Amino acid sequence: MDRWADLHLHTRWSDGTLDVAGTVRRAREAGLAAIAITDHDLIGPDLVSPVAEIEGMDVICGVELKADIGGERGEILGYFLSPRHPALGELFRWMAEARQRRMGAMVQRCREVLGEPITLSEVVADAAGSVGRPHLATVLVRRGFARDYEDAFQRYLTRGAPCYVPLPRPPSCQVIAAIRAAGGVASLAHPCFLPFPDWEAVLRQLAGEGLAAVEVHYPYASSRQPLHTDPREMEALAARLGLLPSGGSDDHGPGSVKDTLGSVRVPYSPVVEELRALSSSVR
């Protein structure tokens, strides 16, 4: 019997709508055998080991970390992580402070643009862990400045919109080093959104920094972001360079801007098995 996995899921600890238990139940209903919880720039307290069996499902401790990749604003996923490793803790603290400063600047812009006394404490109150744009979007919807999440992002919070402020990012080498120090495996998230003219050179550089996989399977077809590379070409290039073909739905839960669970499935064998074999945290 074929077994399937989704290796890119978010929970309420960053900008998802469900907790880990709710995400596991939903993934079981979708017929999955394994998932990776990859919240933004943190690991929630529910995850206490590199991988755990919850309700018969393999739940991989992961993360999605912002990174500067060759001058572009990208993300790198980590899998099979020792969740309380000091290298991750240091990076998480740096990112938390950067997110707080960035959100303060975005709130100030909203105050100026909308003439509404929105406060940072009001936005942070909606965040269980890492604070991000969806939490500000929630406030804008609640105050009547947007119909829903998508409207709030498009009108105010997406890149180029009047309230947008970029988030500082550490270099890819620093991010990958922290993932590997924590016993994990690094994978490049949704690469086809990044506008590199020479992807082979980029992937060779990242592989030299310790990258082991590329997220070639992703719900690109339903995304509004422009694609700069054909996913099939990216998969072929990754294979030629010896990088594992990972993938996930980037689901953020029911009622979110990305309710995508079930849209992407990667085979447990060999993808999850090979990622696990590369991890030093579960050997």
C-alpha positions in Angstrom: 0.0 0.0 0.0 1.3 3.4 -0.9 1.9 5.8 1.9 2.0 9.6 1.5 3.3 12.7 3.3 2.9 16.4 3.4 6.1 18.1 4.5 5.1 21.7 4.7 2.3 22.6 7.3 1.7 25.5 9.6 -0.1 25.7 13.0 -1.3 28.4 15.3 2.2 28.8 16.7 3.0 30.9 13.6 0.2 31.9 11.3 -1.9 28.7 11.0 -5.4 28.3 12.4 -5.1 24.8 14.1 -2.9 23.4 16.8 -0.7 20.3 16.2 -3.4 17.9 17.3 -6.0 19.4 15.0 -3.5 19.4 12.1 -2.8 15.7 12.7 -6.5 14.8 12.7 -7.0 16.7 9.5 -4.0 15.1 7.9 -5.3 11.6 8.9 -8.7 12.4 7.2 -6.7 13.3 4.1 -5.1 9.9 4.1 -1.6 10.9 5.0 0.9 8.8 6.9 3.4 11.5 7.8 3.5 15.3 8.1 6.1 17.9 9.0 5.1 20.9 11.1 7.1 23.8 9.7 6.0 26.9 11.5 7.7 30.2 10.6 10.9 30.9 12.5 10.1 28.9 15.6 9.2 25.4 16.9 6.1 25.3 19.1 6.1 23.6 22.5 4.0 20.7 21.3 7.1 19.3 19.4 9.5 17.7 21.8 11.5 15.3 19.6 12.8 15.1 16.0 9.9 12.8 15.1 7.0 11.4 17.1 4.1 9.1 16.5 0.8 10.9 17.1 -2.5 9.0 16.5 -0.6 6.6 14.3 1.0 9.3 12.2 4.7 10.3 11.9 4.9 13.9 12.9 8.3 15.4 12.0 9.7 18.4 13.9 10.4 21.0 11.2 10.6 24.8 10.7 10.4 27.3 7.8 13.1 29.9 8.2 13.4 33.2 6.4 16.7 33.5 4.5 18.6 35.7 2.2 19.3 33.5 -0.8 21.7 35.0 -3.2 20.2 38.5 -2.6 16.6 37.2 -2.9 14.0 36.9 -0.1 13.5 33.1 0.3 12.7 30.4 2.8 14.5 27.3 3.9 12.8 24.3 5.5 14.4 22.1 8.2 13.3 18.5 9.0 13.9 16.1 11.8 15.2 18.8 14.1 16.2 18.6 17.8 13.7 21.2 18.8 15.6 22.8 21.7 19.0 22.9 20.2 20.9 26.1 21.1 21.8 27.0 17.5 18.1 27.1 16.6 17.3 29.0 19.8 19.8 31.7 18.9 18.4 32.1 15.4 14.8 32.1 16.7 15.5 34.9 19.1 17.1 37.0 16.4 14.1 36.4 14.1 11.5 37.1 16.9 13.1 40.4 17.6 13.2 41.2 13.9 9.5 40.2 13.5 8.6 42.4 16.4 10.4 45.4 15.0 8.9 44.8 11.6 5.4 44.5 12.9 5.7 47.7 14.9 6.7 49.5 11.7 3.7 47.9 9.8 1.3 48.9 12.5 2.6 52.5 12.4 2.1 52.5 8.6 -1.5 51.3 9.1 -2.1 54.0 11.6 -0.9 56.6 9.1 -2.7 55.2 6.1 -6.0 54.3 7.8 -6.1 56.9 10.5 -7.0 54.2 12.9 -5.4 53.8 16.4 -4.3 50.2 15.8 -1.7 49.1 18.4 1.1 46.5 18.3 -0.3 44.9 21.5 -3.6 44.3 19.7 -1.9 42.5 16.9 0.4 40.4 19.2 -2.7 39.4 21.2 -3.8 37.3 18.2 -0.4 35.5 17.9 0.2 32.3 19.9 3.9 32.4 19.0 5.5 34.0 16.0 3.9 37.3 15.0 3.3 37.8 11.3 1.2 39.6 8.7 -1.9 37.3 9.1 -2.2 38.6 12.7 -2.3 42.1 11.4 -4.8 41.0 8.7 -7.0 39.7 11.4 -7.1 43.1 13.1 -7.8 44.9 9.8 -10.7 42.5 9.1 -12.1 42.9 12.6 -12.0 46.7 12.3 -13.8 46.6 9.0 -10.9 47.7 6.7 -10.9 44.5 4.7 -13.5 41.8 3.8 -11.2 38.9 4.7 -7.6 37.8 4.9 -7.0 37.9 1.2 -8.5 41.3 0.8 -6.4 42.6 3.7 -3.2 41.2 2.2 -3.9 42.5 -1.3 -4.9 46.0 -0.2 -2.5 46.7 2.6 0.0 43.9 3.5 1.6 42.3 0.4 4.8 43.5 -1.1 4.3 46.9 -2.7 1.1 47.6 -0.7 1.0 50.8 1.5 1.5 49.1 4.9 4.1 46.5 3.9 7.6 46.5 5.5 10.2 43.9 4.5 11.4 41.4 7.1 15.2 41.2 7.7 16.6 37.8 6.9 19.9 36.0 7.8 22.0 34.6 5.0 21.2 31.1 3.8 24.6 29.7 5.0 23.7 30.7 8.6 20.2 29.2 8.4 21.4 25.9 6.9 24.2 25.7 9.5 21.7 26.1 12.3 19.5 23.4 10.8 22.4 21.0 10.5 23.7 21.7 13.9 20.3 20.7 15.3 20.6 17.4 13.5 18.2 18.4 10.7 18.0 18.3 7.0 17.7 21.5 5.0 15.3 21.9 2.0 14.7 24.9 -0.2 11.1 26.0 0.0 9.0 26.8 -3.1 12.0 27.6 -5.3 10.0 28.4 -8.5 8.8 31.7 -7.0 12.4 33.0 -6.9 13.7 34.9 -10.1 17.2 33.4 -10.5 18.5 33.4 -14.1 21.0 30.6 -13.3 19.4 28.1 -11.0 22.1 25.5 -11.4 24.7 28.0 -9.9 22.3 28.8 -7.1 21.6 25.2 -6.2 25.3 24.3 -6.4 26.1 27.1 -4.0 23.3 26.0 -1.6 24.4 22.4 -1.8 27.9 23.6 -0.8 26.4 25.2 2.2 24.7 21.9 3.2 21.3 22.0 1.4 20.0 18.4 0.9 16.6 18.8 -0.7 14.4 21.0 -2.9 10.6 21.5 -2.5 9.7 20.7 -6.1 6.2 19.5 -5.2 4.1 22.5 -4.2 0.6 23.9 -5.0 2.0 26.3 -7.6 -1.1 26.0 -9.8 -3.3 27.6 -7.2 -0.9 30.4 -6.2 -1.2 34.0 -7.3 2.6 34.5 -7.2 4.3 34.5 -10.5 6.4 31.4 -11.4 9.9 32.1 -12.7 10.8 28.5 -13.3 8.8 25.5 -14.5 8.5 23.0 -11.5 9.3 20.1 -13.9 12.5 21.8 -14.9 13.3 22.4 -11.2 12.7 18.7 -10.4 15.0 17.6 -13.2 17.7 20.0 -12.1 17.5 18.9 -8.5 17.8 15.3 -9.5 20.8 16.0 -11.7 22.5 17.7 -8.8 21.7 14.9 -6.3 19.2 16.9 -4.3 16.2 15.1 -2.9 12.7 16.1 -4.3 10.7 17.1 -1.3 7.3 18.7 -1.2 4.3 20.0 0.7 1.0 21.9 0.6 2.0 24.9 2.7 -1.3 24.6 4.4 -2.2 27.1 7.1 -5.5 25.5 8.1 -9.3 26.1 7.6 -10.3 29.7 7.2 -6.7 30.8 6.3 -5.3 32.3 3.1 -3.8 28.8 2.3 -6.3 26.1 3.0 -4.4 23.6 0.9 -4.0 20.3 2.8 -4.3 17.4 0.5 -3.3 19.3 -2.6 0.3 17.9 -2.5 1.4 14.5 -1.5 4.9 13.1 -1.6 5.7 9.4 -1.3 6.7 8.3 2.1 9.1 5.9 0.4 11.6 7.1 -0.7 11.3 10.8 0.2 10.6 10.7 4.0 12.9 7.7 4.4 15.8 9.3 2.6 15.3 12.6 4.5 15.3 10.7 7.8 18.5 8.8 6.8 20.3 12.1 6.2 19.3 13.4 9.7 21.8 13.0 12.5 19.1 13.6 15.1 17.3 10.2 14.6 20.1 7.8 13.8 
